[in-house]
Amino acid sequence: MINIKTLDLNLLRTLDVLLAEHNVTRTAQRLHLSQPTISVQLSKLREIFHDPLLLPDARGMRPTALADQLRQPLRQALAELEQALVAVQPFMPQEANIIWRIAAFDYGETTILRPALAQLRQLAPHAKIAVSQVMPAGLQARMERGEIDLAFHVRNTAPPALRSRLLFSEHYRLAARKGHPALQQPLTLERFCALEHVIVSPSGGGFAGATDAALTAIDQQRNVVLSVPHFLFMVEVLKSSDLVAMLPSRLIDPQQMDSAEAPVAVAPFEMMMLWHERSHRDPSHQWLRELFASSATGAKA
């Protein structure tokens, strides 16, 4: 029998991360501890549970049957404990020494994070922000493990199990360098399709998107000659070439680019703020979510 009264909760936290990572080095990195410390804690856990818990294999470590049984109940118990503790502690942003981990593509970084950054630094001067690229396929699991606090992503590919809040709706405009001759006169559908277009393909190499779906529906096709992974690189390409692109309106600087309505109706997209149930009631997370929501509402429409 395990005596819960003498059990070190820090060991359970270590076990939770070990069962998620299956790797001592990555566990040490996530917990900001040394690898020998994690190894010592794993030895203690093995003694407590009378089980090896994690066994070496070709890809790192694999959990034992007992470890598999422990993983979900342990994660749930720790999450409930965290919620119980934060519920009684008011969040003081001026004093908070905290790291918030945010996942976003460059569009979300530019339109949501950057407009809020000055206010965030002023109100929570000791806080740190770590930004990583959002990967929808693994987003829910990373949030469940506490690796990501918030994500900014489009609604249609957001994991449905996550909590969400609509920040704004965005539409596309045809954008080009300042003085581009194609945008100085009314643009027919035929001329639009004949122009040389750039497209953003986050996964790499794609030559079709929302605009192409709209064109296909009316038996038309445009001339896409360049595929890039990031919107901000696309913007730089547009400024220095005769290529054009269907660009989200919030990325268009009228001082540096010309833009026009395209002669084809392209569906808008909705930008969402996403988070996991485990952090839903955390006062610090609630404060951060409200700050981003307020900033996004007041930013350029």
N, C-alpha and C positions, 0 to 999 in steps of 0.2 A: 504493500500500500504506500502511495505517495502522500507525505504529510504536506498539505497545502499551506499550513501555517509557517513552515520553515522554507518553503520553496521561493527562490529568488526570481521575481518577475522578469528581471533582465535576461535570465536564461531563457524564459519562454519567448521573449521578443527575439532573441538570437535564433531560437529554434524556428520561429515563424519565418524569418528571412532565409534561413538555411533550407527550409522545405520549399521555398519559392525559387531559390537560386540554384540549389544542388551544387554549390561551389563555395568553398571557404574564402577564397580571395575576393569574390564579388560580394559576399556577405560582409566581409570586413570593410570593404569600400562603402557599402550602403550604410553601415552602422558607424562609420568613422572610427573604427577600432583597428588594431593591428591584427595581422593574420595569426600570429601565435596566440593572441588573446582569444580569438574565435575558436582555435583548435583546443585550447584549454576548456572553454565553455562547452564545446561539443563533447569532450571527454566527461565532463560533469553531467551533462544531459544523458549520456549513455549509461552512467552509473545510476542516475535517478530512475530512468525508465527500464533499466535492465534489458537494453536492446541497443544494437549498433546504430539504429535510426537511419544512417546514410552509409552506403557501401560503395567502394571505388568501382568504377566501370570504365569502359573505353572512352566515354564522352564526359567524364567527370565523376559524379557520384549519383547513385540511384537510391531512392527511399525504400526502406523495408516496408513490410505490410503494416506494421504498427504505425510507422511514420505517415503512411498514406491515410490511415484512419484518423490520425491526430490533426492533419493539416486543416481541414475545414472547421471543425469545432474550435481549434486553437485560434484561427484567424477571426472567427466570429466573436469569441470571448474577448480577445484583445481589442477588437474594434468597439465592443460595447463598453469595455473599461475606459478606453480613450474618450468616448463620448460622455461617460459619467464624470470623468475628471474635468474635461473642458467646460462642461455645462455650468460648473460652479465658479469658473474663473473668468471674469470679464476681460475682454481683449483691449489692451492699451497700445494702440499703434505706435505712439511716440517712444514707448519703452521696449517694443517687441524686437527681440533678436531671433529672427526666424528666416528660414529659407523657403521660398515658394517656388515650386517647379511647374513650369507652364509649357505646354506643347502647342505649337502653331506652325503653319506654313508662313512664308514671307509675307503673304497678303495679310494674314491676321496680325503678324508682328507690326506691320506698317499702319494698319487701320484701327487696331484695337489697343495693342500694347504701347506703341510709341506715344499716342495722344494722352495716355494715362500716366506715363512714366514720371513726368515732373511732379505731378500731384502725389503720386505714390511715394517718391523719394522725400518729398516735403513732409508728408504725414507720418511715414514710417521710415525714418532715416537710418535705422540700424538693420532693416530687413534686407535680404538679398534675393535676387531673382535669377533662376537658372532656366534658360529657354532651350528647348529641344524641338526637333522637327516632329510634327504629329504624324503618327502611323496608325491609321484607323483600325487595321487588322488586330493590333495588339494593345490598343488604347485602354480597353476595359480592364484587361489583366494588369496592366501597369498601374492603373489607378487603384485597383483592388490591393496591389502590393504597396501602395503608398509612394510609388516612384514619380507620379505626376499628380498635381493638385487640381489644375484647371487645364482645359484645352479649348481652343477656338477652331471651329470647323464648320463646314457646310452641313445643312440639315440632312440632305439626302443620303449621305454616307456615314452619318454619325451612328455609333453603336446605340441601339434602342434601349438597352438596359441602363444607360447612364442618365443621371439627372441633367436637365437642360434648361436654357433660357434664351429666348430670341433676343439678339442684340440689334440687328437691322437687316433690311432687305437691300440687295445690291443689284444693279442692272449693268449691262454692257453697252459701251459705245465704241464706234470705230475710231481708233487713235492713230496718229502719225506725227512725224516731225513737224515743227513749225514751218509753215509755208508749203507743205506738200501739195503739189498741183491737183491731186485727186480729190482733195477735200475743199477745193476752192470753187466748186461748181456742184450742182445737184447730182447726186450719185444714184445711177440706175442699178438694178440688180445685176445686169450683165457686166457693167464696169466693176462693181463690187467683187464679183466672183473672179474677174480677170486679174485683179490686183494680187501682188505677192504678199501673202500673209505669214505672220508668226503665230505660233500656238504654244501655250504652256501645257506640258505633260508632266505632272509631278512624278509619275512612275518611270518616266523616261521613254522617249522614242515615239510617242503617240502623235498622229497627224489628224486627229478628229476630236471634236468636243461638242459643246452645246450648240454652237453656231452651225456646225456641220449637220447635226441632227435636225435642226430647223430647216436647213437647205435641202436635205434629203427628202423631207416631208413634202417639198414642192418640186421635186425632181431637178434640183440644182446642185452644183458642186463648186466650191471655191478652190483657189490655187494656194495651198499651204506649202511653203518652201522651207520653213525652219521650225523645228520643235526644240523648246528649251525647258529646263526643269523649274525655273523660278520666274515670277512676275517681274521682280526688280531687274533681272538681267534683260528681260523682254523690253522694259522701259528704256534701258540704255541702248539697246539695239535700235529701237524706233527713233530715238533722238539722232542717231548717227547714220541712218540709212534711208532708203525709199520704201522699206517694208512697212506694212500696216498691220494692225492687230485689233481684235475685239477685246477691249480692256475694261475691267471693272472700273466704274466711274470714279471711285474714291482714289484711284491711283493716277488719275489724269491731272497733271498740273497745267492749267491753261496758259501759264507763262512760258512753258517749255514745249508744249505739244498742242496740235490742233485736234479737234474731235468732231464727230458728227453722228447723227442717228443712222444706223445701218438700214438698208432697204429690205431687211428681213427681221421678223419678230423672233427674238431669242429670249427664252425663259429666264427670268431673274433667279437669283439664288439667295438663300437666307443664311446669315452667319449666326452660329449658335455658340453659347458658352456651355461647356460640358464639365461635369464633376461626378464623383462617385458618392453613393449613399453613405459611405463611411465618414466622409467629411462634411456631410450636408448640414449638420447642426454645430459644427465647430465654429465658435465666434470669430476666429481669425479668418477662416475661409468665407464666412458670411460677409465680413467687412470687405474682404478683397473682391468678392463677387459684386457687391453693391458699387464699389468704386469703378470697376470696369464697365458695369452696366450704365452707370451715370455718365461716364466719359464717352462711351459709344453712342449714347442717345444724343449727347450734345455736339458730337463731331460732325464733320461735313456730310451732308446727306447726298 
